[in-house]
Amino acid sequence: MNIILSIQPKPRRKDQYVLALDDGRSFSVHKEVVAKYRLKSGMEIDEERLNFYIWEANLKTAGDLALKYLGYRSRTKKQLYDYLKRKGFEDPVVDKTIEKMQEYGFLNDEEFALRWVESRKTGRPAGRRKIAYELKAKGIDEETLESALNTLTEEEEQEQALKLAEKASLRYKHLPSRERMARISQTLMRRGFGWDIVERALRQLPDDEPEPMDY
C-alpha cells in the first residue's frame, strides 16, 4: 500500500496532474481521472488500483490526442498508431484508442481509401500504380486498396494521363519530337501510369504524331 504525497498541476499541460507517491514514484494523470476518483494528498492506494488509474488516465490522454490529430484531416489506422507510439503510449492503450476512434466514426480506412482515389481523379494526376503505392504507404491493406481502386475506371485514368501528358508536352516543347515524347512518357510512368495508357495519351496529343519508340 502506498500513500499519495501530492497531486500538482503539470507545467504547460492544463489537462494533466503529477501524482507523487511516498515510495518516490510519480505519474502523469489526466485531470478527469483525478476528479472522477477524488484523488488527493494523503490517500492510501494499492498497486492494483494505481495501475487502473494510470490505465484510465493514459486512455483519456491518448483519446484527446487522437481526436486532435484526426481533427486536422482524415488519417488511417496505421497513421494514428504511429502517431500515438511516437507520443510514448504502449500497444494496449494505442489499440484501445484506435478501437474507440473507429466506434465513434472518426477513423475508417475504407472511406479514407475511397476519398484518396476520388481526389486523384480531380487533383494531381496519378495512375493506379502510384495510387496503390501511396495507399500502401499509409497502411491501407490489400483488400481495401483493391476495392477503392475499382472505383477508378480506365477512362478516368486515361483522362488523367492525357492531362499530365499535355502539361509535360508544353514543358518539353523546345525538344525534338522524339526526345520530347520520351520525356513525356517517362513523366507519365513515374506517376504510375501503365504503358498502354501512356501510349494512348501520347497519340492523343494534338498536332503531333509521335514517332515509333523502341522500348
N, C-alpha and C positions, 0 to 999 in steps of 0.2 A: 504493500500500500504506500502511495506517495501523497504528498501534500502540495497543493498549488501555492507557490510562494507569491507569484504576481501575475497579473494579466495586463499588459501595457499595449497601447496602440503601436502598430508597426510604422516606422518612419516612411513617409511617402506612399503609404498604402492605406487608404481610408477604410478599406473593407477587411483588413487583417489586424489580428492581435498576436502578440508574442506571449505564449503561456510558458512560464518558468516553473520547474518542479524543484523540490528540495534535494533531489539527487544530482542536481547540476544540469539536467537536460532541459531543453527548451524547444518549443514547437510553434510553427505559424498556424493559427486557427482563424477560420473565417468568422467575421463578426456575428453572422446569423446563427452559427453554432454556439457561440458564447451566449447569445441572448436566448436561444431556444432551450438550452440546458442550464441556464442561470449559473454559468461558471464564475467563480470568484476566488479571491485570495483566501487561503485557509481551508479550502475544501479538500477533503480526502478523496483520492481517486485510485482505483486499482488498475492493473495493466490492461485487462480486457476492456474496461470502459474507456480508458485512454486511447487504445487503438481504434475503438469505434468512433470516438470524437474526431480523431485525426483522419480516418477514412471519410467520414461525412464532410469534414472541412475541406479535404482535398477534392472531393466530388463537387462541392459547391464552387470552389475556386476554379477548377477545370471547366465547369459548366459556364461560368461567367466569361472566362477567356474564350471558350468555343463560340459562344453567342456573339461576342465582339468580333472574332475572327471571321465568322460566317456572315456577319452583317456587312462587311465591305463588298463581297461578291461571292458568287457560288464557288464551292470547293468540293473536292472528292473526299472519300473516306481516308484515302492514303494521305492526302494533304493535311487533313485535320490530325491524323495520327502523328505524322512527322512534326507538326507544329507543337502538339502537346508534349511529345517526347523531348523536344528542344527546351520546353519550359520546365523539364525535370520530373514529370509525372511518371509513375510506374504503369506497366501494362494494364493491370486490373482497373485502375482509375481511368486510363485512356479508353479502354474497351467499353467500359460502362458509360462514359461520356458520349462516345460515338453512338452507342445504342440509344441513348436518350435523345440525341440530336436527330436521329433517324425517326424515332417515335414522334417527335414534335414536328417533323416535316421540314426541318432545316437542312437536311443532308440526304441527297438522293442521287446516287451515281447514274442511274438510268436517265433521269431528267438532265443531269449535267452533260452527259454524252450527247443527247439529242440536241440540246441548245448549242453545244460546241459545233456539231456538224451543221446546224442551221446557220450559225454565224459565219461559217466558211463559205456558205452559198452566196452571201451578200457582201462579205468583207474581203480581207486579203486572200487572193486565190490560192487554193491548195488542192492537190489531188488526194485520192483515197489513201495512198501510202503515207503521205505526210500527215494527214489527219489521224490515221491509225497510230503512227509514231507518237504524236502529241498526246493522244488519249492514254496510250500505254504508259507514257512518262508520268502521267498524273494518277496512275494506279487503277485505271479502268480495266476490268477483267475482259477476257476474250469474248465471252458470250454477249456482254453488254455492249462492247465495242462493235461487234458484227451487227447487232440489232440496230444500233444507231447509224452505222454506215449504210445499211439497207435503205435508209430514207433518202440517200443521195443517189439520184438517178444518173445514168450515163449521160443523158442530155444536159443535166445541170453541171456535171463535171466538165463536159466538153465546152460549155459556155464559159466556165471559169478559166479553162485553159486558153481559150481564144482571147479572152480579156487580157490575160497575162502576156500572151504572145504579141498582141497589138501594142501593148506598152513597151515590151522589150524591143519590138521592131523599130519603134521611134528612137529608143536609146542607141541602137546599133545601126541607124540608117546611114552613117558615114562609111560603113564597111562594105566591101564587095559582097555580092549576093550570097555566094556560097558560105563565106565566113559568117555573115550576118545570120543566116539560117542555122548554122552550127551553134552560134551563141544563144539564139532564141531557144533552140531545142534543149541546150544544157540548162538554161534558166528554168524551163518547164519541168524537166526531170528532177532538178534539185528540189522543186516544190512538190514532188511526189506524184506527178502525172505519169501514167504508163506510156510506152512508146506509141501504141495505136492512137491514143488520144493526142499525143504530141504531133504525130504525123498529120492527123486530120486538121489540127489547129494551124499548122504551117500552110496547108493547102487552102485554108480559108482566108489567109491574109490577103488583103486587097492589093490589086495592081502589081503582083509579083508572083511568078511561078517558081517555086523552089527547085533548084537543080537536084538531081538524084544524089542521095547521100549514102556513103559507104560506112556501114556500122556492122 
